[in-house]
């Protein structure tokens, strides 16, 4: 069993995709939060919760 997490062991295409998503997830989350404040629907709230969870996971390097 490996100890720790090393992102350089991932394939190059996956590292690039992960880097791109990590940089885009916060602005998308902020936009969705503003949209949810003005037009709250159940679907918007579910998407916002998922985006906040993904933002947390990418920030803490769990994904």
Phi and psi in radians as a Rosetta constraint file:
Dihedral C 1 N 2 CA 2 C 2 CIRCULARHARMONIC -1.315 0.35
Dihedral N 2 CA 2 C 2 N 3 CIRCULARHARMONIC 2.596 0.35
Dihedral C 2 N 3 CA 3 C 3 CIRCULARHARMONIC -1.794 0.35
Dihedral N 3 CA 3 C 3 N 4 CIRCULARHARMONIC 2.245 0.35
Dihedral C 3 N 4 CA 4 C 4 CIRCULARHARMONIC 1.362 0.35
Dihedral N 4 CA 4 C 4 N 5 CIRCULARHARMONIC -3.067 0.35
Dihedral C 4 N 5 CA 5 C 5 CIRCULARHARMONIC -2.234 0.35
Dihedral N 5 CA 5 C 5 N 6 CIRCULARHARMONIC 2.222 0.35
Dihedral C 5 N 6 CA 6 C 6 CIRCULARHARMONIC -2.126 0.35
Dihedral N 6 CA 6 C 6 N 7 CIRCULARHARMONIC 1.899 0.35
Dihedral C 6 N 7 CA 7 C 7 CIRCULARHARMONIC -1.187 0.35
Dihedral N 7 CA 7 C 7 N 8 CIRCULARHARMONIC -0.290 0.35
Dihedral C 7 N 8 CA 8 C 8 CIRCULARHARMONIC -1.343 0.35
Dihedral N 8 CA 8 C 8 N 9 CIRCULARHARMONIC -0.127 0.35
Dihedral C 8 N 9 CA 9 C 9 CIRCULARHARMONIC -1.459 0.35
Dihedral N 9 CA 9 C 9 N 10 CIRCULARHARMONIC -0.161 0.35
Dihedral C 9 N 10 CA 10 C 10 CIRCULARHARMONIC -1.344 0.35
Dihedral N 10 CA 10 C 10 N 11 CIRCULARHARMONIC 2.735 0.35
Dihedral C 10 N 11 CA 11 C 11 CIRCULARHARMONIC -1.107 0.35
Dihedral N 11 CA 11 C 11 N 12 CIRCULARHARMONIC 2.655 0.35
Dihedral C 11 N 12 CA 12 C 12 CIRCULARHARMONIC -1.002 0.35
Dihedral N 12 CA 12 C 12 N 13 CIRCULARHARMONIC -0.683 0.35
Dihedral C 12 N 13 CA 13 C 13 CIRCULARHARMONIC -1.155 0.35
Dihedral N 13 CA 13 C 13 N 14 CIRCULARHARMONIC -0.601 0.35
Dihedral C 13 N 14 CA 14 C 14 CIRCULARHARMONIC -1.288 0.35
Dihedral N 14 CA 14 C 14 N 15 CIRCULARHARMONIC -0.630 0.35
Dihedral C 14 N 15 CA 15 C 15 CIRCULARHARMONIC -1.113 0.35
Dihedral N 15 CA 15 C 15 N 16 CIRCULARHARMONIC -0.732 0.35
Dihedral C 15 N 16 CA 16 C 16 CIRCULARHARMONIC -1.146 0.35
Dihedral N 16 CA 16 C 16 N 17 CIRCULARHARMONIC -0.740 0.35
Dihedral C 16 N 17 CA 17 C 17 CIRCULARHARMONIC -1.111 0.35
Dihedral N 17 CA 17 C 17 N 18 CIRCULARHARMONIC -0.770 0.35
Dihedral C 17 N 18 CA 18 C 18 CIRCULARHARMONIC -1.095 0.35
Dihedral N 18 CA 18 C 18 N 19 CIRCULARHARMONIC -0.734 0.35
Dihedral C 18 N 19 CA 19 C 19 CIRCULARHARMONIC -1.106 0.35
Dihedral N 19 CA 19 C 19 N 20 CIRCULARHARMONIC -0.748 0.35
Dihedral C 19 N 20 CA 20 C 20 CIRCULARHARMONIC -1.108 0.35
Dihedral N 20 CA 20 C 20 N 21 CIRCULARHARMONIC -0.797 0.35
Dihedral C 20 N 21 CA 21 C 21 CIRCULARHARMONIC -1.147 0.35
Dihedral N 21 CA 21 C 21 N 22 CIRCULARHARMONIC -0.691 0.35
Dihedral C 21 N 22 CA 22 C 22 CIRCULARHARMONIC -1.080 0.35
Dihedral N 22 CA 22 C 22 N 23 CIRCULARHARMONIC -0.612 0.35
Dihedral C 22 N 23 CA 23 C 23 CIRCULARHARMONIC -1.403 0.35
Dihedral N 23 CA 23 C 23 N 24 CIRCULARHARMONIC -0.408 0.35
Dihedral C 23 N 24 CA 24 C 24 CIRCULARHARMONIC -1.706 0.35
Dihedral N 24 CA 24 C 24 N 25 CIRCULARHARMONIC -0.290 0.35
Dihedral C 24 N 25 CA 25 C 25 CIRCULARHARMONIC -1.214 0.35
Dihedral N 25 CA 25 C 25 N 26 CIRCULARHARMONIC -0.634 0.35
Dihedral C 25 N 26 CA 26 C 26 CIRCULARHARMONIC -1.178 0.35
Dihedral N 26 CA 26 C 26 N 27 CIRCULARHARMONIC -0.860 0.35
Dihedral C 26 N 27 CA 27 C 27 CIRCULARHARMONIC -1.061 0.35
Dihedral N 27 CA 27 C 27 N 28 CIRCULARHARMONIC -0.648 0.35
Dihedral C 27 N 28 CA 28 C 28 CIRCULARHARMONIC -1.150 0.35
Dihedral N 28 CA 28 C 28 N 29 CIRCULARHARMONIC -0.679 0.35
Dihedral C 28 N 29 CA 29 C 29 CIRCULARHARMONIC -1.147 0.35
Dihedral N 29 CA 29 C 29 N 30 CIRCULARHARMONIC -0.727 0.35
Dihedral C 29 N 30 CA 30 C 30 CIRCULARHARMONIC -1.127 0.35
Dihedral N 30 CA 30 C 30 N 31 CIRCULARHARMONIC -0.758 0.35
Dihedral C 30 N 31 CA 31 C 31 CIRCULARHARMONIC -1.062 0.35
Dihedral N 31 CA 31 C 31 N 32 CIRCULARHARMONIC -0.762 0.35
Dihedral C 31 N 32 CA 32 C 32 CIRCULARHARMONIC -1.155 0.35
Dihedral N 32 CA 32 C 32 N 33 CIRCULARHARMONIC -0.624 0.35
Dihedral C 32 N 33 CA 33 C 33 CIRCULARHARMONIC -1.133 0.35
Dihedral N 33 CA 33 C 33 N 34 CIRCULARHARMONIC -0.750 0.35
Dihedral C 33 N 34 CA 34 C 34 CIRCULARHARMONIC -1.131 0.35
Dihedral N 34 CA 34 C 34 N 35 CIRCULARHARMONIC -0.735 0.35
Dihedral C 34 N 35 CA 35 C 35 CIRCULARHARMONIC -1.109 0.35
Dihedral N 35 CA 35 C 35 N 36 CIRCULARHARMONIC -0.658 0.35
Dihedral C 35 N 36 CA 36 C 36 CIRCULARHARMONIC -1.196 0.35
Dihedral N 36 CA 36 C 36 N 37 CIRCULARHARMONIC -0.585 0.35
Dihedral C 36 N 37 CA 37 C 37 CIRCULARHARMONIC -1.135 0.35
Dihedral N 37 CA 37 C 37 N 38 CIRCULARHARMONIC -0.722 0.35
Dihedral C 37 N 38 CA 38 C 38 CIRCULARHARMONIC -1.460 0.35
Dihedral N 38 CA 38 C 38 N 39 CIRCULARHARMONIC -0.640 0.35
Dihedral C 38 N 39 CA 39 C 39 CIRCULARHARMONIC -2.268 0.35
Dihedral N 39 CA 39 C 39 N 40 CIRCULARHARMONIC 1.278 0.35
Dihedral C 39 N 40 CA 40 C 40 CIRCULARHARMONIC -1.310 0.35
Dihedral N 40 CA 40 C 40 N 41 CIRCULARHARMONIC 2.072 0.35
Dihedral C 40 N 41 CA 41 C 41 CIRCULARHARMONIC -2.245 0.35
Dihedral N 41 CA 41 C 41 N 42 CIRCULARHARMONIC 2.907 0.35
Dihedral C 41 N 42 CA 42 C 42 CIRCULARHARMONIC -1.097 0.35
Dihedral N 42 CA 42 C 42 N 43 CIRCULARHARMONIC -0.705 0.35
Dihedral C 42 N 43 CA 43 C 43 CIRCULARHARMONIC -1.106 0.35
Dihedral N 43 CA 43 C 43 N 44 CIRCULARHARMONIC -0.747 0.35
Dihedral C 43 N 44 CA 44 C 44 CIRCULARHARMONIC -1.103 0.35
Dihedral N 44 CA 44 C 44 N 45 CIRCULARHARMONIC -0.689 0.35
Dihedral C 44 N 45 CA 45 C 45 CIRCULARHARMONIC -1.189 0.35
Dihedral N 45 CA 45 C 45 N 46 CIRCULARHARMONIC -0.687 0.35
Dihedral C 45 N 46 CA 46 C 46 CIRCULARHARMONIC -1.119 0.35
Dihedral N 46 CA 46 C 46 N 47 CIRCULARHARMONIC -0.784 0.35
Dihedral C 46 N 47 CA 47 C 47 CIRCULARHARMONIC -1.080 0.35
Dihedral N 47 CA 47 C 47 N 48 CIRCULARHARMONIC -0.724 0.35
Dihedral C 47 N 48 CA 48 C 48 CIRCULARHARMONIC -1.092 0.35
Dihedral N 48 CA 48 C 48 N 49 CIRCULARHARMONIC -0.731 0.35
Dihedral C 48 N 49 CA 49 C 49 CIRCULARHARMONIC -1.123 0.35
Dihedral N 49 CA 49 C 49 N 50 CIRCULARHARMONIC -0.728 0.35
Dihedral C 49 N 50 CA 50 C 50 CIRCULARHARMONIC -1.113 0.35
Dihedral N 50 CA 50 C 50 N 51 CIRCULARHARMONIC -0.759 0.35
Dihedral C 50 N 51 CA 51 C 51 CIRCULARHARMONIC -1.155 0.35
Dihedral N 51 CA 51 C 51 N 52 CIRCULARHARMONIC -0.672 0.35
Dihedral C 51 N 52 CA 52 C 52 CIRCULARHARMONIC -1.131 0.35
Dihedral N 52 CA 52 C 52 N 53 CIRCULARHARMONIC -0.723 0.35
Dihedral C 52 N 53 CA 53 C 53 CIRCULARHARMONIC -1.088 0.35
Dihedral N 53 CA 53 C 53 N 54 CIRCULARHARMONIC -0.772 0.35
Dihedral C 53 N 54 CA 54 C 54 CIRCULARHARMONIC -1.127 0.35
Dihedral N 54 CA 54 C 54 N 55 CIRCULARHARMONIC -0.685 0.35
Dihedral C 54 N 55 CA 55 C 55 CIRCULARHARMONIC -1.064 0.35
Dihedral N 55 CA 55 C 55 N 56 CIRCULARHARMONIC -0.744 0.35
Dihedral C 55 N 56 CA 56 C 56 CIRCULARHARMONIC -1.119 0.35
Dihedral N 56 CA 56 C 56 N 57 CIRCULARHARMONIC -0.782 0.35
Dihedral C 56 N 57 CA 57 C 57 CIRCULARHARMONIC -1.135 0.35
Dihedral N 57 CA 57 C 57 N 58 CIRCULARHARMONIC -0.709 0.35
Dihedral C 57 N 58 CA 58 C 58 CIRCULARHARMONIC -1.226 0.35
Dihedral N 58 CA 58 C 58 N 59 CIRCULARHARMONIC -0.628 0.35
Dihedral C 58 N 59 CA 59 C 59 CIRCULARHARMONIC -1.165 0.35
Dihedral N 59 CA 59 C 59 N 60 CIRCULARHARMONIC -0.679 0.35
Dihedral C 59 N 60 CA 60 C 60 CIRCULARHARMONIC -1.533 0.35
Dihedral N 60 CA 60 C 60 N 61 CIRCULARHARMONIC 0.076 0.35
Dihedral C 60 N 61 CA 61 C 61 CIRCULARHARMONIC 1.040 0.35
Dihedral N 61 CA 61 C 61 N 62 CIRCULARHARMONIC 0.681 0.35
Dihedral C 61 N 62 CA 62 C 62 CIRCULARHARMONIC -1.514 0.35
Dihedral N 62 CA 62 C 62 N 63 CIRCULARHARMONIC -0.380 0.35
